[in-house]
Amino acid sequence: MRQAANDIEMQFYVGRNLIEGTNDFPKDEELGIKYLEKSIENGLIESAIYYSSLLISGKIIKRGLKKAKAILEKFLKSQNAIVLLLYEKS
């Protein structure tokens, strides 16, 4: 996990695996969210999409539509179709 300190793609990888408890990572949603938030702060759209999807569905983590919308707003200029779709759902 040390590699994830400055690598936004690795932050996403670690965060997702912690949340899902996959690839020999222990299941730890709280720590996984911290990694996702760090990569989102640094501009990784994949993390924003994944985390927002989780917040919208409320299946793995507590539902948070306002938080999802706030995250997605940072990426609206990208005109990414998934971002736009999720933004409408939040």
Secondary structure, DSSP 4 states (H G I P E B T S, - for coil): -GGGGT-HHHHHHHHHHHHHT-TTPPP-HHHHHHHHHHHHHTT-HHHHHHHHHHHHH-SSS---HHHHHHHHHTTGGGT-HHHHHHHHH-
